[in-house]
Amino acid sequence: MEAILKKIRAGKRVDHYETLRIRKDQKAILVSLTVSPIHNSTGRLIGVSSIARDITDRKRAEEKADTASQYARSLIEASLDPLVTISPEGKITDVNEATVKVTGVPRERLVGTDFSDYFTEPEQAREGYQQVFAKSFVTDYPLTIRHKDGRLTDVLYNASVYKDARGNVLGVFAAARDVTESKRVMRDFAETKNLLDNILQSSIKYSIIGKDLDQRILSWNEGARRNYGYTAEEILGKNSEILHAPEDVKSGDVRKLLESAYEKGLAEGEFERVRKDGTRFKASVVVTRRNDAAGNPIGYLLMSSDISEKKRAEEQLRSASQYARSLIEASLDPLVTISAEGKITDVNEATIKVTGVPREDLIGTDFSNYFTEPEKAREGYQQVFAKGSVTDYPLTIRHRDRHLTEVLYNASVYKDTSGGVLGVFAAARDVTAQKSAEAEIAEQRGKELERLAELERFQKLTVGRELKMIELKKEIEELRKLVAPGKEAP
């Protein structure tokens, strides 16, 4: 008030002086005063005149506007998205902190410059805000902001015009959403999808089939085309049961496979599959459950491969194995396989008979335990591993009732397909009877040699006597000649 009085005394008018006044109802109001000095004819101050206007509502509105403005500014600055306002001439009139960061340019240098100067494609940026003025808004307008250090940020702009209270367009408000990471993810996704598509299509050995929960075929790779004979155009949308043997569908085996895959996420089995031309083949089938991003089941992925050749090979191997086993069991000679550690891994029935020990008790025990000379037996199979084979190796098998069997072992190593030694295969020939016969022959031969010696002695004695008689006859003849030549002796 003192300041007002000073101005009045100085003959000056005071405008828009705001002060509180109390109304008759004791309610305080805010008024704006205009106070003018009143002078007489001589120029002397003789009083004042004042005009008071109630500005309570206006002040309240201004305070609300300030609060709203501050709130809006807080929201703008709190936004992680770059926000900018642009004049009809394309000049930046305001920015938030996110715009400062994404451009690397201070606020005071951004304001007043061309909006289009901060993008890799200025013309596209200029065309964008011009579209807003023409159409009132744009949505997801793609641009790339260039930071002053050269770093690029891919964004999508959403923008609209803003107006004054009378509806006049003042400018454009634009918000940019950083989509650099999402674009990278989409690129990665596209590359991954392309890679997976290439893998699926380049797989010619495996059939890879996608289907929904109702078994409608949704995807079909090159391997499936080759295995089943259907093109993608022929098979997509059809029920996958046509690929199964009808009896497997009827028995419920196919349904059980899918139910197991649905519950556990994975199921597998071997099934007969049917080609377009009606021929069948044996297939190994693996079914996995397909889920959406939320983890909800949406279908199945079925992978299968033709194992007909494998099955035929297994059957041939099984037949060969059975044939070999039949030969082994038909052999009267004890046959045995031995590991590198000297353990029995398999035997035939003849070995069981010659040892008196059941097969299950023989397998896993030391080969050398069943001979009268264990060390000699151990040395024998070790020679096989060292030299590759042994021939007519003599051993004596001891039956558990202590009966002995003389044998000659012939043994050699056996190998896997890559040439690795797996163990020793040994065949024993029972030579007990042969040895007994040889002993009898030897005994008989000894007797015959004795007899021959006696005959030789007798022969020598007889020959000696005959020689003695011959000599006596000669002596008599000579005496006769001496007694009377030409006469006979008396």
HUWOZI-V820663 format. One line per field, one symbol per residue. phi: phi as a letter, one per 20 degrees, with the letter a starting at -180 (. if undefined). psi: psi as a letter, one per 40 degrees, with the letter a starting at -180 (. if undefined). Layout:
phi=???
psi=???
This chain:
phi=.gfffffffemdeddleebecdfgemeececdecdcfddefenefdrccccddfdgfffffffffffffffffffffffeefdbdcfgenefdabdfffgffemdfgfeffnefgffdcfcgffffffffffffdnaccleebcedffenfdcfcdedbbfccefenfferddccddfdgfffffffffffffffffffffefdedeccebefemffdbbeffffffdneegffdgneffffeefgfffffnfffffffffffdnbbbadceddegenfdbecedcddeedefenefcrcdddbcfdgfffffffffffffffffffffffeefdbdcffenefdabdffffffdmdfgfeffnefgffdcfcgffffffffffffdnaccleebcedffemfdcecdedbbfccefenfferddcddefdffffffffffffffffffffffffffffffffffffffffffffffffgfffbfndeff
psi=dddddddddeeiihifhhiiihideehhihihihhiihiadeehheaiiihhhhfddddddddddddddddddddddehehhiiihideeihdiiidddddddehiddddheihdeefidgdddddddddddddeeiihfhhihhhieeeiihhihhhiiiiiadeehhdahhhhhhheddddddddddddddddddddddehedhhhhhiaeeehhdihidddddddeiiddddheihedeeihdddddeedddddddddddeehiiihihihideeiiihihhhhihhiadeehheaihhhiihfddddddddddddddddddddddehehhiiihideeihdiiidddddddehiddddheihdeefidgdddddddddddddediihfhhihhhieeehihhihhhiiiiiadeehhdahhhhhhhfddddddddddddddddddddddddddddddddddddddddddddddddddddgheiii.
